[in-house]
Amino acid sequence: MRSPLALLPLLVLLAGCATGRADGSPKIQTTSEANRESITGAIQAPLRDVNVVRTKIPEILLQAMADPYGRPKPASCKGITAALLPLNGALGADLDEFAIDQADMVDRGRSSALGMMASAASDVIPFRGWVRQLSGAERHDKLVTAAITAGAVRRAYLKGLGETRGCNPPATPSHVKADSPVVEDRRTPKFPIRQ
């Protein structure tokens, strides 16, 4: 029988583990998304709770956190596009872009089942909320959320700069999304007002 202390070096090595997506995509994931992505993600849920396995934050999002409103260099359409492409890779499709969502009922059911499996795996940790606080897992999850927010703000700022310069997409918003409803402008009257 091995002593629990024999596992200590292994735990120390694993303590700094940062994980990416199972499919190799650079898109960042929250803990909830990582738990629902695959069986490996669901099994790793307790390790995320004790901060042994962590979501890797892409460098571009860390830069966005440092200065979300920094001007791109060069501040040309080409420079704005070059600054936007890594953000799109880290964040996924923007609101004005067509997201490839081919999730059918089977995929959604699979995701729900993996979420339940991750929840059951995490339930083995007594006082899970306190463990997440003390291990730093909660703090890291907040850092991931802040990085996603900073990246979204940076992307919106760059697209605004691109629009003022008259750039073409992706350096400017497309303003048209196929599945968006037509919005009626109610500020202007339908009939001319007589004076």
N, CA, C and O of each residue as an XYZ file, in Angstrom:
780
protein
N       0.836     -1.179      0.000
C       0.000      0.000      0.000
C       0.881      1.242      0.000
O       1.841      1.338      0.764
N       0.545      2.175     -0.855
C       1.348      3.390     -0.984
C       0.869      4.460     -0.027
O      -0.312      4.548      0.309
N       1.787      5.240      0.386
C       1.473      6.351      1.275
C       0.858      7.491      0.471
O       1.249      7.708     -0.676
N      -0.096      8.225      1.045
C      -0.652      9.375      0.333
C       0.407     10.425      0.011
O       0.250     11.209     -0.925
N       1.479     10.434      0.789
C       2.561     11.394      0.524
C       3.306     11.070     -0.762
O       3.932     11.947     -1.358
N       3.239      9.805     -1.193
C       3.901      9.427     -2.439
C       3.236     10.106     -3.636
O       3.880     10.312     -4.664
N       1.957     10.456     -3.513
C       1.236     11.126     -4.594
C       1.479     12.634     -4.614
O       1.112     13.305     -5.579
N       2.089     13.167     -3.570
C       2.298     14.609     -3.471
C       3.097     15.185     -4.648
O       2.701     16.220     -5.183
N       4.209     14.557     -5.074
C       4.934     15.114     -6.238
C       4.073     15.156     -7.501
O       4.167     16.101     -8.284
N       3.240     14.141     -7.700
C       2.358     14.120     -8.867
C       1.349     15.262     -8.807
O       1.084     15.922     -9.812
N       0.789     15.487     -7.625
C      -0.168     16.582     -7.471
C       0.494     17.934     -7.684
O      -0.123     18.841     -8.244
N       1.732     18.085     -7.251
C       2.458     19.342     -7.459
C       2.685     19.572     -8.945
O       2.559     20.700     -9.423
N       3.018     18.520     -9.678
C       3.210     18.653    -11.119
C       1.909     19.005    -11.822
O       1.898     19.803    -12.759
N       0.817     18.411    -11.371
C      -0.479     18.670    -11.995
C      -1.063     20.019    -11.606
O      -1.961     20.515    -12.287
N      -0.577     20.620    -10.533
C      -1.174     21.854    -10.023
C      -1.143     22.983    -11.041
O      -2.025     23.842    -11.030
N      -0.181     22.999    -11.890
C      -0.092     24.065    -12.881
C      -0.675     23.695    -14.224
O      -0.457     24.411    -15.201
N      -1.410     22.602    -14.306
C      -1.962     22.158    -15.582
C      -2.981     23.155    -16.115
O      -3.914     23.546    -15.413
N      -2.794     23.551    -17.335
C      -3.771     24.394    -18.012
C      -4.258     23.616    -19.214
O      -3.469     23.035    -19.959
N      -5.548     23.613    -19.392
C      -6.109     22.833    -20.479
C      -6.694     23.725    -21.556
O      -7.145     24.840    -21.294
N      -6.674     23.212    -22.755
C      -7.343     23.856    -23.876
C      -8.550     23.016    -24.242
O      -8.948     22.125    -23.491
N      -9.121     23.298    -25.378
C     -10.297     22.562    -25.827
C      -9.900     21.177    -26.310
O      -8.774     20.961    -26.759
N     -10.828     20.250    -26.215
C     -10.574     18.884    -26.652
C     -10.400     18.813    -28.167
O      -9.671     17.955    -28.664
N     -11.064     19.709    -28.908
C     -10.960     19.689    -30.361
C      -9.756     20.467    -30.881
O      -9.560     20.547    -32.094
N      -8.941     21.046    -29.988
C      -7.748     21.774    -30.400
C      -8.004     23.210    -30.807
O      -7.068     23.923    -31.170
N      -9.249     23.648    -30.754
C      -9.610     25.016    -31.118
C      -9.022     25.996    -30.102
O      -8.933     25.673    -28.918
N      -8.617     27.199    -30.556
C      -8.082     28.175    -29.608
C      -9.161     28.909    -28.814
O      -8.827     29.710    -27.940
N     -10.450     28.663    -29.089
C     -11.540     29.368    -28.407
C     -11.530     29.042    -26.919
O     -11.466     27.878    -26.524
N     -11.595     30.084    -26.107
C     -11.578     29.923    -24.653
C     -12.905     29.352    -24.169
O     -13.953     29.569    -24.777
N     -12.837     28.619    -23.064
C     -14.025     28.009    -22.478
C     -14.155     28.394    -21.016
O     -13.163     28.532    -20.301
N     -15.380     28.561    -20.592
C     -15.632     28.689    -19.162
C     -15.603     27.286    -18.565
O     -15.580     26.297    -19.298
N     -15.603     27.199    -17.250
C     -15.598     25.893    -16.594
C     -16.825     25.081    -16.978
O     -16.733     23.875    -17.206
N     -17.968     25.740    -17.047
C     -19.199     25.049    -17.418
C     -19.105     24.463    -18.830
O     -19.523     23.329    -19.063
N     -18.563     25.231    -19.761
C     -18.414     24.737    -21.135
C     -17.424     23.579    -21.192
O     -17.656     22.605    -21.908
N     -16.327     23.671    -20.449
C     -15.341     22.599    -20.437
C     -15.925     21.318    -19.849
O     -15.619     20.222    -20.318
N     -16.765     21.454    -18.822
C     -17.392     20.280    -18.209
C     -18.348     19.586    -19.161
O     -18.534     18.372    -19.073
N     -18.959     20.337    -20.069
C     -19.956     19.775    -20.993
C     -19.383     19.397    -22.354
O     -20.113     18.887    -23.204
N     -18.090     19.634    -22.578
C     -17.522     19.409    -23.903
C     -17.315     17.935    -24.237
O     -17.634     17.497    -25.342
N     -16.791     17.182    -23.300
C     -16.472     15.782    -23.579
C     -16.506     14.990    -22.277
O     -16.674     15.553    -21.195
N     -16.346     13.687    -22.400
C     -16.304     12.847    -21.201
C     -15.078     13.218    -20.367
O     -15.149     13.252    -19.139
N     -13.971     13.492    -21.024
C     -12.768     13.908    -20.302
C     -13.040     15.178    -19.514
O     -12.618     15.294    -18.363
N     -13.737     16.128    -20.115
C     -14.076     17.366    -19.420
C     -14.969     17.118    -18.219
O     -14.801     17.750    -17.176
N     -15.921     16.196    -18.360
C     -16.815     15.881    -17.244
C     -16.059     15.192    -16.114
O     -16.316     15.453    -14.939
N     -15.130     14.317    -16.473
C     -14.345     13.615    -15.456
C     -13.391     14.573    -14.749
O     -13.090     14.395    -13.568
N     -12.916     15.589    -15.471
C     -11.976     16.553    -14.884
C     -12.665     17.615    -14.030
O     -11.984     18.459    -13.447
N     -13.985     17.598    -13.938
C     -14.718     18.615    -13.174
C     -14.228     18.729    -11.731
O     -14.010     19.848    -11.267
N     -14.042     17.620    -10.994
C     -13.529     17.785     -9.627
C     -12.114     18.367     -9.593
O     -11.757     19.081     -8.656
N     -11.312     18.061    -10.613
C      -9.959     18.621    -10.662
C      -9.995     20.123    -10.919
O      -9.112     20.851    -10.464
N     -11.023     20.600    -11.654
C     -11.196     22.044    -11.826
C     -11.612     22.692    -10.506
O     -11.214     23.818    -10.206
N     -12.409     21.979     -9.727
C     -12.877     22.516     -8.451
C     -11.751     22.692     -7.439
O     -11.812     23.587     -6.597
N     -10.733     21.855     -7.512
C      -9.604     21.989     -6.587
C      -8.439     22.728     -7.252
O      -7.341     22.790     -6.698
N      -8.681     23.283     -8.431
C      -7.728     24.119     -9.163
C      -6.485     23.363     -9.628
O      -5.413     23.950     -9.772
N      -6.633     22.075     -9.859
C      -5.534     21.286    -10.407
C      -5.526     21.426    -11.923
O      -4.461     21.527    -12.533
N      -6.710     21.431    -12.534
C      -6.850     21.636    -13.968
C      -7.504     23.001    -14.153
O      -8.532     23.304    -13.548
N      -6.880     23.820    -15.007
C      -7.367     25.192    -15.220
C      -7.534     25.464    -16.702
O      -6.851     24.874    -17.539
N      -8.454     26.371    -17.016
C      -8.638     26.814    -18.393
C      -7.488     27.738    -18.761
O      -7.163     28.670    -18.025
N      -6.884     27.472    -19.896
C      -5.784     28.311    -20.365
C      -6.369     29.560    -21.026
O      -7.215     29.461    -21.915
N      -5.917     30.720    -20.592
C      -6.390     31.976    -21.165
C      -5.433     32.359    -22.294
O      -4.234     32.501    -22.054
N      -5.937     32.530    -23.522
C      -5.065     32.900    -24.639
C      -4.377     34.245    -24.390
O      -4.947     35.138    -23.762
N      -3.175     34.373    -24.878
C      -2.373     35.583    -24.686
C      -3.078     36.826    -25.222
O      -2.952     37.904    -24.640
N      -3.811     36.692    -26.313
C      -4.496     37.846    -26.898
C      -5.542     38.409    -25.930
O      -5.771     39.618    -25.908
N      -6.173     37.552    -25.137
C      -7.160     38.024    -24.163
C      -6.477     38.660    -22.948
O      -7.014     39.594    -22.353
N      -5.311     38.162    -22.585
C      -4.555     38.800    -21.498
C      -4.111     40.201    -21.920
O      -4.114     41.127    -21.108
N      -3.731     40.355    -23.188
C      -3.368     41.683    -23.707
C      -4.583     42.594    -23.725
O      -4.472     43.784    -23.429
N      -5.741     42.047    -24.068
C      -6.969     42.847    -24.079
C      -7.328     43.296    -22.670
O      -7.850     44.397    -22.490
N      -7.060     42.470    -21.676
C      -7.318     42.854    -20.297
C      -6.409     44.007    -19.876
O      -6.824     44.891    -19.125
N      -5.182     43.993    -20.357
C      -4.223     45.033    -19.984
C      -4.610     46.385    -20.579
O      -4.465     47.413    -19.918
N      -5.102     46.397    -21.826
C      -5.477     47.662    -22.468
C      -6.504     47.384    -23.571
O      -6.129     47.241    -24.734
N      -7.800     47.307    -23.220
C      -8.811     46.996    -24.228
C      -8.974     48.093    -25.280
O      -9.473     47.826    -26.373
N      -8.562     49.315    -24.968
C      -8.745     50.426    -25.905
C      -7.429     50.886    -26.526
O      -7.339     52.009    -27.022
N      -6.425     50.045    -26.505
C      -5.154     50.398    -27.141
C      -5.314     50.459    -28.648
O      -5.972     49.612    -29.252
N      -4.706     51.468    -29.244
C      -4.802     51.599    -30.706
C      -3.939     50.558    -31.397
O      -2.809     50.302    -30.980
N      -4.469     49.962    -32.447
C      -3.670     48.963    -33.170
C      -2.539     49.645    -33.925
O      -2.663     50.784    -34.377
N      -1.449     48.927    -34.048
C      -0.308     49.466    -34.787
C      -0.024     48.539    -35.946
O       0.295     47.372    -35.719
N      -0.123     48.996    -37.156
C      -0.543     50.318    -37.613
C      -2.068     50.461    -37.506
O      -2.803     49.473    -37.508
N      -2.511     51.695    -37.414
C      -3.944     51.973    -37.264
C      -4.629     52.064    -38.618
O      -5.425     52.968    -38.867
N      -4.311     51.124    -39.480
C      -4.920     51.052    -40.809
C      -5.912     49.894    -40.834
O      -6.009     49.136    -39.869
N      -6.635     49.759    -41.916
C      -7.591     48.656    -42.050
C      -6.878     47.308    -41.927
O      -7.396     46.369    -41.322
N      -5.695     47.233    -42.505
C      -4.928     45.990    -42.438
C      -4.487     45.699    -41.004
O      -4.520     44.549    -40.566
N      -4.078     46.724    -40.281
C      -3.667     46.563    -38.888
C      -4.836     46.188    -37.988
O      -4.685     45.386    -37.067
N      -6.002     46.770    -38.256
C      -7.198     46.451    -37.469
C      -7.614     45.005    -37.718
O      -7.961     44.286    -36.781
N      -7.580     44.584    -38.970
C      -7.918     43.192    -39.297
C      -6.943     42.235    -38.631
O      -7.344     41.195    -38.109
N      -5.657     42.587    -38.650
C      -4.642     41.733    -38.024
C      -4.861     41.639    -36.516
O      -4.562     40.607    -35.916
N      -5.374     42.693    -35.899
C      -5.650     42.665    -34.457
C      -6.947     41.924    -34.151
O      -7.091     41.359    -33.067
N      -7.886     41.919    -35.084
C      -9.186     41.267    -34.864
C      -9.151     39.752    -35.043
O      -9.833     39.036    -34.309
N      -8.393     39.258    -35.975
C      -8.418     37.827    -36.281
C      -8.054     36.944    -35.087
O      -8.731     35.941    -34.860
N      -6.999     37.277    -34.300
C      -6.736     36.439    -33.120
C      -7.852     36.524    -32.074
O      -8.123     35.547    -31.375
N      -8.496     37.682    -31.966
C      -9.616     37.812    -31.031
C     -10.778     36.927    -31.470
O     -11.416     36.279    -30.641
N     -11.052     36.898    -32.771
C     -12.122     36.029    -33.279
C     -11.803     34.563    -33.008
O     -12.701     33.776    -32.708
N     -10.525     34.194    -33.114
C     -10.136     32.816    -32.812
C     -10.320     32.473    -31.345
O     -10.734     31.363    -31.010
N     -10.010     33.428    -30.464
C     -10.109     33.179    -29.022
C     -11.536     33.252    -28.509
O     -11.885     32.553    -27.557
N     -12.374     34.090    -29.126
C     -13.734     34.303    -28.621
C     -14.812     33.566    -29.409
O     -15.904     33.335    -28.890
N     -14.525     33.200    -30.633
C     -15.550     32.605    -31.484
C     -16.250     33.682    -32.285
O     -15.785     34.821    -32.341
N     -17.353     33.333    -32.898
C     -18.072     34.255    -33.777
C     -18.628     35.440    -33.003
O     -19.097     35.290    -31.875
N     -18.572     36.621    -33.613
C     -19.130     37.833    -33.028
C     -20.634     37.867    -33.311
O     -21.154     37.039    -34.058
N     -21.315     38.828    -32.711
C     -22.770     38.916    -32.865
C     -23.199     39.170    -34.303
O     -24.284     38.749    -34.703
N     -22.366     39.850    -35.087
C     -22.738     40.167    -36.464
C     -22.271     39.107    -37.454
O     -22.442     39.276    -38.661
N     -21.694     38.033    -36.971
C     -21.187     36.979    -37.843
C     -22.095     35.762    -37.756
O     -22.838     35.584    -36.790
N     -22.020     34.948    -38.764
C     -22.820     33.730    -38.797
C     -22.079     32.638    -38.043
O     -21.026     32.174    -38.481
N     -22.627     32.235    -36.921
C     -22.037     31.151    -36.143
C     -22.507     29.834    -36.725
O     -23.684     29.669    -37.047
N     -21.598     28.915    -36.856
C     -21.952     27.597    -37.368
C     -22.463     26.792    -36.184
O     -21.682     26.242    -35.408
N     -23.773     26.731    -36.055
C     -24.399     26.017    -34.948
C     -25.186     24.852    -35.515
O     -26.339     24.987    -35.924
N     -24.534     23.717    -35.527
C     -25.195     22.532    -36.063
C     -25.583     21.585    -34.936
O     -25.709     20.378    -35.144
N     -25.770     22.133    -33.750
C     -26.132     21.306    -32.609
C     -27.576     20.849    -32.754
O     -28.504     21.656    -32.714
N     -27.745     19.574    -32.918
C     -29.098     19.038    -33.000
C     -29.507     18.527    -31.624
O     -28.788     18.718    -30.643
N     -30.632     17.898    -31.560
C     -31.151     17.421    -30.277
C     -30.226     16.396    -29.634
O     -30.107     16.354    -28.409
N     -29.577     15.581    -30.435
C     -28.662     14.574    -29.889
C     -27.463     15.254    -29.231
O     -27.048     14.868    -28.137
N     -26.903     16.273    -29.903
C     -25.765     16.998    -29.338
C     -26.155     17.733    -28.060
O     -25.394     17.758    -27.093
N     -27.335     18.326    -28.062
C     -27.795     19.035    -26.853
C     -28.041     18.060    -25.714
O     -27.734     18.354    -24.559
N     -28.586     16.920    -26.034
C     -28.798     15.894    -25.009
C     -27.483     15.371    -24.468
O     -27.347     15.124    -23.270
N     -26.516     15.204    -25.357
C     -25.182     14.753    -24.948
C     -24.551     15.773    -24.024
O     -23.956     15.411    -23.009
N     -24.676     17.055    -24.371
C     -24.122     18.118    -23.546
C     -24.784     18.147    -22.165
O     -24.111     18.330    -21.151
N     -26.084     17.968    -22.134
C     -26.793     17.933    -20.849
C     -26.361     16.739    -20.014
O     -26.171     16.856    -18.803
N     -26.207     15.592    -20.662
C     -25.782     14.391    -19.937
C     -24.369     14.571    -19.384
O     -24.084     14.164    -18.258
N     -23.489     15.179    -20.172
C     -22.126     15.421    -19.695
C     -22.119     16.423    -18.543
O     -21.321     16.301    -17.613
N     -23.008     17.412    -18.607
C     -23.130     18.367    -17.509
C     -23.576     17.696    -16.229
O     -23.065     17.999    -15.151
N     -24.540     16.772    -16.346
C     -24.992     16.032    -15.163
C     -23.890     15.130    -14.632
O     -23.738     14.974    -13.421
N     -23.115     14.532    -15.547
C     -22.013     13.670    -15.136
C     -20.950     14.493    -14.403
O     -20.413     14.049    -13.389
N     -20.648     15.685    -14.911
C     -19.671     16.567    -14.268
C     -20.167     17.006    -12.901
O     -19.395     17.091    -11.945
N     -21.453     17.283    -12.816
C     -22.039     17.692    -11.535
C     -21.959     16.551    -10.525
O     -21.648     16.778     -9.355
N     -22.236     15.339    -10.966
C     -22.155     14.186    -10.070
C     -20.716     13.950     -9.625
O     -20.466     13.605     -8.470
N     -19.766     14.136    -10.549
C     -18.356     13.957    -10.200
C     -17.909     15.021     -9.199
O     -17.120     14.733     -8.299
N     -18.407     16.242     -9.350
C     -18.040     17.321     -8.432
C     -18.695     17.173     -7.068
O     -18.193     17.698     -6.074
N     -19.812     16.462     -7.018
C     -20.519     16.284     -5.750
C     -19.744     15.437     -4.749
O     -20.093     15.411     -3.569
N     -18.696     14.739     -5.198
C     -17.908     13.937     -4.260
C     -17.040     14.825     -3.359
O     -16.504     14.358     -2.354
N     -16.905     16.091     -3.719
C     -16.096     17.013     -2.918
C     -16.987     17.630     -1.845
O     -17.933     18.351     -2.162
N     -16.686     17.347     -0.565
C     -17.488     17.973      0.485
C     -17.169     19.467      0.583
O     -16.024     19.877      0.390
N     -18.167     20.259      0.876
C     -18.008     21.711      0.981
C     -17.361     22.280     -0.284
O     -16.398     23.043     -0.219
N     -17.906     21.895     -1.417
C     -17.337     22.230     -2.718
C     -17.137     23.738     -2.893
O     -16.107     24.162     -3.418
N     -18.096     24.547     -2.464
C     -17.977     25.999     -2.601
C     -16.773     26.550     -1.851
O     -16.043     27.401     -2.360
N     -16.578     26.058     -0.644
C     -15.422     26.504      0.141
C     -14.124     26.012     -0.482
O     -13.130     26.738     -0.512
N     -14.131     24.783     -0.976
C     -12.930     24.233     -1.609
C     -12.564     25.071     -2.830
O     -11.389     25.364     -3.050
N     -13.560     25.458     -3.623
C     -13.293     26.291     -4.806
C     -12.716     27.642     -4.394
O     -11.826     28.165     -5.065
N     -13.207     28.202     -3.313
C     -12.682     29.483     -2.825
C     -11.244     29.335     -2.347
O     -10.372     30.114     -2.731
N     -11.004     28.344     -1.519
C      -9.683     28.170     -0.919
C      -8.624     27.721     -1.928
O      -7.454     28.081     -1.799
N      -9.021     26.950     -2.912
C      -8.055     26.457     -3.902
C      -7.724     27.495     -4.970
O      -6.729     27.354     -5.681
N      -8.544     28.529     -5.089
C      -8.321     29.543     -6.119
C      -9.068     29.271     -7.406
O      -8.943     30.038     -8.361
N      -9.851     28.188     -7.458
C     -10.596     27.850     -8.673
C     -11.644     28.914     -8.979
O     -11.844     29.271    -10.141
N     -12.304     29.416     -7.963
C     -13.325     30.454     -8.160
C     -12.688     31.725     -8.705
O     -13.232     32.366     -9.604
N     -11.527     32.084     -8.151
C     -10.814     33.278     -8.612
C     -10.385     33.120    -10.074
O     -10.465     34.068    -10.855
N      -9.931     31.924    -10.434
C      -9.515     31.690    -11.822
C     -10.712     31.757    -12.763
O     -10.600     32.295    -13.865
N     -11.856     31.219    -12.347
C     -13.061     31.306    -13.183
C     -13.458     32.761    -13.417
O     -13.882     33.123    -14.515
N     -13.321     33.593    -12.386
C     -13.621     35.019    -12.547
C     -12.626     35.677    -13.491
O     -12.995     36.572    -14.251
N     -11.365     35.245    -13.452
C     -10.352     35.768    -14.368
C     -10.675     35.385    -15.809
O     -10.508     36.196    -16.720
N     -11.134     34.156    -16.016
C     -11.526     33.706    -17.361
C     -12.687     34.553    -17.870
O     -12.681     34.986    -19.022
N     -13.676     34.791    -17.024
C     -14.830     35.607    -17.414
C     -14.403     37.039    -17.726
O     -14.886     37.636    -18.688
N     -13.506     37.588    -16.922
C     -13.007     38.948    -17.169
C     -12.220     39.007    -18.481
O     -12.297     40.002    -19.202
N     -11.469     37.959    -18.792
C     -10.714     37.922    -20.046
C     -11.660     37.869    -21.244
O     -11.410     38.525    -22.256
N     -12.731     37.107    -21.143
C     -13.717     37.024    -22.233
C     -14.380     38.382    -22.426
O     -14.575     38.820    -23.559
N     -14.727     39.048    -21.335
C     -15.359     40.372    -21.418
C     -14.405     41.382    -22.034
O     -14.802     42.151    -22.910
N     -13.150     41.394    -21.590
C     -12.165     42.333    -22.133
C     -11.928     42.073    -23.620
O     -11.770     43.014    -24.397
N     -11.904     40.812    -24.013
C     -11.734     40.484    -25.431
C     -12.910     40.960    -26.266
O     -12.723     41.446    -27.382
N     -14.126     40.823    -25.735
C     -15.314     41.286    -26.458
C     -15.317     42.807    -26.582
O     -15.684     43.346    -27.626
N     -14.910     43.499    -25.518
C     -14.824     44.966    -25.565
C     -13.766     45.389    -26.570
O     -13.987     46.315    -27.351
N     -12.627     44.726    -26.559
C     -11.540     45.048    -27.505
C     -12.012     44.838    -28.943
O     -11.752     45.674    -29.808
N     -12.692     43.746    -29.198
C     -13.169     43.468    -30.558
C     -14.160     44.536    -31.010
O     -14.100     44.995    -32.150
N     -15.078     44.935    -30.118
C     -16.050     45.979    -30.468
C     -15.347     47.308    -30.735
O     -15.709     48.027    -31.666
N     -14.348     47.632    -29.925
C     -13.592     48.879    -30.118
C     -12.875     48.866    -31.471
O     -12.906     49.854    -32.205
N     -12.237     47.752    -31.792
C     -11.518     47.669    -33.070
C     -12.481     47.753    -34.250
O     -12.165     48.387    -35.256
N     -13.639     47.130    -34.144
C     -14.614     47.210    -35.233
C     -15.148     48.635    -35.375
O     -15.424     49.088    -36.486
N     -15.294     49.337    -34.260
C     -15.701     50.748    -34.325
C     -14.639     51.590    -35.014
O     -14.967     52.455    -35.826
N     -13.365     51.347    -34.699
C     -12.284     52.057    -35.386
C     -12.307     51.749    -36.882
O     -12.131     52.636    -37.718
N     -12.529     50.472    -37.202
C     -12.576     50.079    -38.608
C     -13.713     50.745    -39.354
O     -13.574     51.110    -40.521
N     -14.838     50.902    -38.675
C     -15.978     51.546    -39.324
C     -15.704     53.024    -39.573
O     -16.083     53.546    -40.622
N     -15.054     53.712    -38.632
C     -14.750     55.130    -38.836
C     -13.751     55.325    -39.961
O     -13.725     56.382    -40.591
N     -12.925     54.315    -40.222
C     -11.950     54.407    -41.308
C     -12.492     53.887    -42.629
O     -11.813     53.975    -43.652
N     -13.700     53.346    -42.624
C     -14.314     52.847    -43.860
C     -13.765     51.502    -44.294
O     -13.747     51.205    -45.488
N     -13.319     50.687    -43.361
C     -12.764     49.370    -43.684
C     -13.877     48.390    -44.058
O     -15.055     48.632    -43.796
N     -13.486     47.311    -44.657
C     -14.404     46.223    -44.993
C     -14.391     45.185    -43.877
O     -13.435     45.120    -43.103
N     -15.456     44.363    -43.786
C     -15.450     43.291    -42.791
C     -14.256     42.363    -43.018
O     -13.887     42.142    -44.171
N     -13.656     41.827    -42.007
C     -14.058     41.756    -40.616
C     -13.619     42.955    -39.777
O     -13.847     42.962    -38.568
N     -12.999     43.963    -40.381
C     -12.526     45.117    -39.621
C     -13.641     46.109    -39.328
O     -13.384     47.177    -38.772
N     -14.843     45.785    -39.683
C     -16.004     46.618    -39.379
C     -17.206     45.701    -39.195
O     -17.217     44.599    -39.743
N     -18.209     46.118    -38.448
C     -19.398     45.270    -38.297
C     -20.115     45.103    -39.632
O     -20.078     45.997    -40.478
N     -20.761     43.967    -39.819
C     -21.462     43.731    -41.086
C     -22.837     44.369    -41.109
O     -23.389     44.565    -42.192
N     -23.418     44.702    -39.961
C     -24.721     45.362    -39.827
C     -25.897     44.525    -40.305
O     -27.043     44.936    -40.118
N     -25.665     43.393    -40.901
C     -26.766     42.554    -41.365
C     -26.514     41.140    -40.877
O     -25.438     40.576    -41.077
N     -27.508     40.590    -40.248
C     -27.433     39.204    -39.812
C     -28.680     38.519    -40.348
O     -29.788     39.038    -40.209
N     -28.505     37.378    -40.947
C     -29.607     36.722    -41.651
C     -30.784     36.381    -40.740
O     -31.933     36.481    -41.170
N     -30.531     35.987    -39.508
C     -31.635     35.548    -38.667
C     -32.142     36.627    -37.723
O     -32.886     36.324    -36.790
N     -31.754     37.887    -37.947
C     -32.238     38.948    -37.066
C     -33.558     39.506    -37.597
O     -33.730     39.655    -38.807
N     -34.489     39.815    -36.690
C     -35.778     40.354    -37.128
C     -35.626     41.811    -37.573
O     -34.712     42.515    -37.145
N     -36.530     42.237    -38.429
C     -36.528     43.621    -38.878
C     -37.085     44.475    -37.746
O     -38.143     44.172    -37.195
N     -36.378     45.527    -37.407
C     -36.790     46.399    -36.316
C     -37.393     47.662    -36.911
O     -36.802     48.300    -37.782
N     -38.571     48.007    -36.429
C     -39.246     49.204    -36.921
C     -38.815     50.392    -36.080
O     -38.783     50.310    -34.852
N     -38.485     51.492    -36.735
C     -38.088     52.710    -36.031
C     -39.353     53.465    -35.654
O     -40.047     53.983    -36.530
N     -39.656     53.535    -34.386
C     -40.893     54.164    -33.917
C     -40.683     55.634    -33.557
O     -41.623     56.309    -33.136
N     -39.487     56.122    -33.715
C     -39.241     57.520    -33.370
C     -39.775     58.471    -34.435
O     -40.157     59.599    -34.120
N     -39.805     58.037    -35.670
C     -40.305     58.901    -36.734
C     -41.752     58.540    -37.035
O     -42.073     57.357    -37.154
N     -42.617     59.509    -37.159
C     -44.022     59.209    -37.445
C     -44.183     58.637    -38.844
O     -43.404     58.939    -39.748
N     -45.204     57.808    -39.007
C     -45.475     57.216    -40.309
C     -46.111     58.224    -41.249
O     -45.971     58.124    -42.468
N     -46.804     59.187    -40.681
C     -47.461     60.202    -41.498
C     -46.813     61.550    -41.176
O     -46.456     61.818    -40.029
N     -46.668     62.377    -42.182
C     -46.054     63.678    -41.907
C     -46.917     64.503    -40.978
O     -48.146     64.466    -41.050
N     -46.279     65.228    -40.129
C     -46.977     66.091    -39.179
C     -47.196     67.448    -39.842
O     -46.258     68.056    -40.358
N     -48.470     67.925    -39.824
C     -48.783     69.232    -40.428
C     -48.561     70.310    -39.390
O     -48.895     70.159    -38.215
N     -48.010     71.356    -39.843
C     -47.760     72.478    -38.927
C     -48.631     73.647    -39.251
O     -48.554     74.678    -38.582
